Amino acid sequence: LAFCRGRVVRVPKGPLIRVVDTEVVIPCSVSDYDGPSEQNFDWEFSRETDFMRIVSTWDSTFTSEEYQKRVGHGDIKLRRSSNDAVELVIRNIQPADQGRYKCSTPSTDATVQGNYDAEVQVKVISDGLLVSGSKARSSMSLRLSEGDSFKLRCSAITTSPEHTHLHVTWQIKSGSTWRDILSLTHEGKFQPGPGYEERYHNGDIRLDTGANDTYRLSVSQALSVDGGAYRCLVSEWVRGADSSWQKIQEKSVEIASVAIQRTDVVISTSNVSVTERDSLDLTCNITTDRSGIFQAEVMWYFSASPDDTLSDAQVLLSMDRDSVVSDSTLISLSHVDRNCYHLLVRDVDVEDSGYYFCQAAVWVPLHNGSWHKVVERTSAPVSVVVTVLEPDYEVFLNASKTPKFSDDPTELNCRITNAQDTEANIRFTVSWYYRQRLRSDDVVTEDLLATMDADWTLLLGDRSRERTQSGEIIFSKKAVDTFSLRIQWTSESDRGDYFCVISAWSRHRNNSWVKSKDVTSASISIFWAIQDYMLTVEAVKLKPFFVAGHTFEMTCKVSSKNIKTPRYSVLITAEKPLTDQSNPNGTTRIISLNQDSVVRLEDWTDQTRVDGVVLEKVQENEFRYRMYQTQISDAGLYRCVVTAWSPGGGGMWREAVNGLSNPIQIDFQMSGPVFNVSVHSDNPTIYQGELADLLCIVTMEGMALEPDDMSFDVSWFAVRSFALDREPILLASLDRRGIVVQSRRNGSSDLSLERISPLEFRLRVHGCEDHDFGNHYCVVTPWVRSATGVWQREPDIKAKPIFLSVKMDVLNAFKYPLLIGIGLATVIGLLSCLIGYCSSRWCCKKEVQETRRERRRLMSMEMD
């Protein structure tokens, strides 16, 4: 098929049946061509055999002389719809135009393939369609009331020689455009126009056929939108050669002009304002031009909002078409005349303020004696405002207690003064507000602290809820005319402006309370100047010179400003040299004393000197620190860290400011021996499961000591990495009394630590595993006994680490798996041989009969 592809010119299948004096449009298109995208077309016409040239898209001289006049006047023209399609348009086609029309395309292809022209037969028939209105009511004018019914008729007949179908559509003119109401299509289907679907399905709009080819439009329950001009539009359709429907002509006739008189429902009174306890009088009028018998059904509604729907509104009273009124005590409904209905509300209250509207339905009698509702309307809402006789009073706010410092109490009193017209049905409540003091260009925001309902229920705001529940803020009513706000402990965030709002509530007839008036007091500013807290701490060493073993004593004197009744807490810290391994960070917290004079040991871990440090309060602003039997390891800088506290809310203390004293230095002149520590191992590389020996060797320089005058605390550490980039892990420790402490281990290896000589300590790792590798070192704390018999602790000494490497013994690791594998392979091989032998011996045995052979010896050549 790909080789047969070529140019294709298409026109509609014929014959094309058209009506005389109508416009004919014949399309022509080309596809599967080569060359430029825009193609040219030539049209020719033939009545019998010869073709006459009509018009061309590219040659202005193409037209024959017979068609030049019609082409020049535009009665025949070409209309291009795309680059590869055109339409031949013939206006007012005549019987002489009946014949064959040929569409041709000049070749732009490289090779000649396909067809380059196509023909279609056009048949012109006479106009046999006749459309007219009803002879009795032609061009009639109807004036109806809303809800009435009417009928319109038109006649349509065709005498066409062809088999044609009629399409009838009833239309209404809305403004300058015609809109479809209901159609009977040429296929015999009813089709409602846009907006008429629901009325068609409800049966309010129908299209019926009658005798003499008449088509009747019936409209019941006429609406105001049904007013306008009505016409009957009829089109004639024929089925083409391709089985599609084609419209060949269309005619219309105006039938009638219909005017619909709208029925309106209005409330004669506009917006109303009445005083409490008075009566409310409203009238509902029904405007209609009906002169016959009808009855109205009226219903009054009340709503708090003008936008509420009927389902949301409250029904007050109703009157049916028999003038039966629903029961009500304070509301009455009367029928004044035929179109007027009167609503009376007695003893109005504030709750009666809102929007009132009435709904009216008009009913007419039918021939069978039943009643039919023809229209229903709802009036626009009328606003009713019920005013209350407001009580006259003033509000005065004063401060009985004002703070001068933080945490001082604050008390505000809100009083009602000059109260007049306050009956027994009046009740007063209060609302408290806080306004933060901001810069002049900022927006001032108001925070609700608390408010009271009509039943004196206290509702707390977000700002004060937590503090009120904890008792820090108290709202109370001291007297009938006095409300109080008390802040037990005023903080800096409470500084600002305060004001109160007194609300008057009135009792209604249903014993409910409604707010009638609010009066706001003048604001009171709660403010005090805030100065920065100042704290100075001075440390003094009482004994300028002392030696190891003596008592170190220093005092800390504190002075403060702008702090109300301060108390102080003191912490003694020591900054040790960086060589001290007991505290790598350099600062040690020794002892503290809080604001309630409770002493606590912080990081003091020397169990032999638990009572060796004392911190006491000498005066309100002076503290003394003592350290008994000082050691050489106590050398460093000592400071006092002081925190000032001021009384807070609820008996609590609030931290005000911190201060740090000058350092006091403890320094000892070293005259004894100097110790050095090193780590040694004869075999730092071992295999798994072997024993690792590590020696920690202590050497002395300078003055020699007896073994009984010196002792050592030894601790072993390990860093599980090649580089010292991880935290050290404590393995074991041996104190100077010979007590060994081991840390918990996860593996199967074990440790032992022992002293093998006065200056040598050995660490053994039994059954080494791969996780025992790493850098190992020891930390030694020397203890030296002085001439007075007191043991002095020397600074910690850290040895240079040694790396312990643990290797795997490949032969031992694979010895047992190899032996097990060889044994299993041997057993499996012997078992396989046994199974094969047994199978061949008993299971697969087969007797084979061999042919008997004669056994003769070969004869020798000589015998032959």
Number of C-alpha atoms within 10 A of each C-alpha: 4 5 6 7 11 17 19 17 21 19 18 17 14 15 16 20 22 25 22 23 17 16 17 22 15 17 18 25 22 24 14 12 22 14 10 9 10 9 22 20 24 20 24 20 22 16 14 8 8 8 14 19 20 24 24 20 17 12 11 8 11 17 19 14 12 11 15 17 13 15 17 10 9 13 15 22 20 22 14 16 12 12 13 18 19 22 19 19 18 21 16 14 20 17 14 10 17 20 16 19 23 20 25 21 23 12 17 14 14 9 9 12 16 15 15 19 20 19 20 19 18 19 18 21 18 15 16 14 18 13 19 18 23 17 10 7 12 16 17 14 14 13 11 20 20 27 23 16 16 13 12 21 24 27 22 22 16 17 12 15 10 13 10 17 19 22 19 26 25 28 22 22 16 14 9 6 8 14 17 18 23 22 23 20 17 19 11 12 10 16 17 22 16 11 11 15 14 12 15 19 11 9 12 15 22 20 23 11 14 11 7 9 12 17 23 18 20 16 21 17 20 22 20 16 12 18 20 18 19 23 23 27 20 27 20 22 21 21 16 16 13 10 9 8 15 15 18 18 19 16 15 20 17 19 22 22 17 18 18 19 19 19 21 16 24 22 21 11 12 12 11 15 13 18 16 19 16 13 15 20 14 19 19 25 19 22 13 15 12 12 6 7 8 16 19 23 18 27 21 22 19 23 21 16 14 16 11 12 10 14 7 13 19 14 16 19 19 20 19 15 15 9 15 12 17 14 12 10 7 11 17 18 25 15 16 11 9 11 14 19 23 16 19 15 18 15 15 21 23 21 15 18 19 17 22 26 25 28 21 26 20 22 20 18 14 9 6 6 8 9 15 15 16 19 21 18 17 19 18 15 21 21 19 17 19 19 16 16 12 17 16 14 17 14 20 18 22 16 16 11 14 17 18 15 18 22 20 17 19 20 19 21 20 25 21 18 13 8 12 11 11 16 9 8 12 17 20 21 23 25 22 23 17 22 19 17 16 11 8 7 6 8 10 11 10 13 15 17 22 22 21 17 16 19 11 13 10 16 14 19 16 12 13 16 14 13 14 17 11 10 13 17 21 16 20 12 15 12 9 10 15 18 22 22 21 19 24 18 20 24 16 14 8 17 18 17 17 23 22 30 20 26 20 24 23 25 18 16 13 8 9 11 18 17 19 18 17 17 15 17 18 13 17 17 16 18 16 14 8 11 9 10 14 15 19 14 21 17 21 17 18 11 10 10 11 13 15 24 17 13 16 21 18 20 20 24 19 23 12 16 12 13 20 15 9 20 20 24 22 28 22 21 21 21 19 22 18 12 13 19 17 16 14 12 12 15 16 18 17 19 19 23 20 16 16 10 15 11 17 15 18 14 12 15 11 9 8 7 13 11 11 15 19 18 25 17 17 12 10 11 15 18 21 21 20 16 19 16 19 22 21 21 21 22 20 19 17 25 23 29 19 25 22 25 22 19 20 16 18 12 8 9 16 14 15 19 17 18 17 17 19 15 18 16 13 22 16 15 8 10 8 14 14 14 17 14 19 20 20 16 16 9 12 15 13 18 17 21 18 15 16 24 17 23 21 23 19 19 12 14 10 10 9 10 13 9 11 9 13 18 21 23 18 25 24 24 18 23 21 20 14 13 10 13 9 11 11 16 13 17 20 19 23 20 15 14 9 14 11 15 15 16 10 9 10 7 12 10 18 15 17 16 23 17 15 10 10 14 16 16 21 19 22 16 18 17 17 24 20 15 13 20 21 20 20 23 24 28 22 28 22 21 22 22 16 14 8 7 9 14 19 19 21 21 21 19 20 21 18 14 18 18 19 21 20 21 15 13 12 9 9 10 11 10 10 11 11 12 11 10 10 12 12 11 12 11 10 12 12 11 12 11 11 11 12 12 12 11 12 11 11 9 10 8 9 9 5 6 6 6 6 6 6 6 6 6 6 6 8 7 6 5 5 5
